[in-house]
Amino acid sequence: MVAGIVSAVVHVVAGATLGGLAAGPVGLLAGTVAGLVPGAVFGGAVAATGVYPRGPRGVALFLVDHTWSLPNTALGAVYLALHLAAGHTLDAPGSRHACRVSVVEGVWPRYATTLGTVCAGSNPRIQRHEDTHILQARLLGPLYLPLVAANYVLFTVLPVWWLWHDHAGAPIDRIRRYFEVGVYPHVWHEAHAYRVQGRPPR
């Protein structure tokens, strides 16, 4: 319960601070509201599912997620709010003491997607892959999202991955596969996660 309340407060304070710095009193109000809604949803999920266990590991990861990696956590909170607004379901057993918030349904039927500390549509077979993204975000903090976005843009317009791509095992014969088996599995954060667990989609 305490972790959930603190989490919500951190989101509100962060939103209010950024809003105030950007646009004075009006920004302060807007930032407070912007932080309150996803912060309350995320904090509620943390409290309801017991995401962070008691003890050094849980405390340390909570602190990382709400300081150094707060931009990632905040994006995850918005992502979680959108899932719940769409009628998706919290995976309470999968979230408990996992230091992540899990959602049963994913964005797309075939894929799990992780943003910040929120993982949607995963299962035990691929959970290590998704947890690797959470670890990447925690290690890189505010650098993580810009580095991910930059790599996607670079590999989309300049496909240097073509040089080492497995063309026989994963042929690229239409535009969709250019992104699905070309760009996507070769960007740095996905390539690393696939090295940790399993092969990319074919």
URVEN-V901254 format. One record per pair of residues at least 6 apart in sequence whose C-alpha atoms are under 7 Angstrom apart, sorted by the first residue. I is the first residue (numbers start at 0). J is the second residue. D is the distance in Angstrom with one decimal. If there is no record, write none. Layout:
I,J,D
I,J,D
This chain:
0,46,4.5
2,45,6.9
2,46,6.5
3,42,3.9
3,43,5.7
3,45,5.1
3,46,4.5
4,42,5.9
6,38,6.8
6,42,5.2
7,35,7.0
7,38,4.3
7,39,5.0
7,41,7.0
7,42,4.8
9,65,7.0
10,34,5.0
10,35,6.6
10,38,5.0
10,73,6.9
11,31,5.3
11,34,4.2
11,35,5.0
11,38,6.5
12,31,7.0
13,34,7.0
14,30,4.3
14,31,5.3
14,33,6.2
14,34,4.6
15,27,4.7
15,28,6.7
15,30,4.3
15,31,4.3
16,27,6.6
17,30,6.6
18,26,4.1
18,27,4.6
18,29,6.4
18,30,4.4
19,26,4.8
19,27,3.9
37,76,5.1
37,77,5.2
37,80,5.8
38,76,6.4
40,80,6.0
41,76,5.2
41,79,6.9
48,91,5.1
48,94,6.0
48,95,5.3
49,95,4.9
49,96,5.9
50,94,5.4
50,95,4.7
50,96,4.6
50,97,5.7
50,98,5.0
50,99,6.0
50,100,6.5
51,57,4.8
51,61,6.8
51,96,5.0
51,97,6.7
51,98,4.9
52,96,4.7
57,98,6.9
63,137,6.7
64,72,6.0
64,137,6.7
65,72,7.0
67,140,5.2
67,141,6.9
68,136,6.6
68,137,5.4
68,140,4.0
68,141,6.1
70,141,6.0
71,114,6.9
71,115,4.3
71,136,6.6
72,115,4.6
72,116,5.8
74,114,6.6
74,115,6.3
75,114,4.9
75,115,4.5
75,116,5.9
75,117,5.3
79,117,6.6
87,103,7.0
87,104,5.9
88,102,5.7
88,103,5.6
88,104,6.8
89,101,6.1
89,102,4.5
89,103,6.1
90,101,5.2
90,102,5.0
90,103,5.3
93,101,6.0
94,100,5.0
94,101,5.3
99,116,4.9
99,117,5.9
100,116,6.1
100,117,4.7
100,118,6.2
101,117,5.8
101,118,4.8
101,119,5.8
102,118,6.2
102,119,4.5
102,120,6.3
103,119,6.1
103,120,5.3
104,119,5.9
104,120,4.6
105,111,5.6
105,112,6.6
105,119,4.6
105,120,3.6
110,120,6.7
111,119,5.6
111,120,4.5
111,121,4.9
112,118,5.9
112,119,5.4
112,120,6.7
113,119,6.2
113,129,6.2
113,132,6.9
115,133,6.1
115,136,6.6
116,133,5.8
127,196,6.3
128,192,5.0
128,193,6.5
128,195,6.5
128,196,5.5
131,192,5.7
132,188,6.9
132,192,6.9
136,143,5.4
147,188,7.0
150,186,5.9
151,186,6.3
154,182,5.9
155,182,6.2
160,185,6.5
169,180,6.6
169,201,5.2
171,177,5.7
180,200,6.4
180,201,6.3
184,190,5.6
184,199,5.9
193,199,6.3
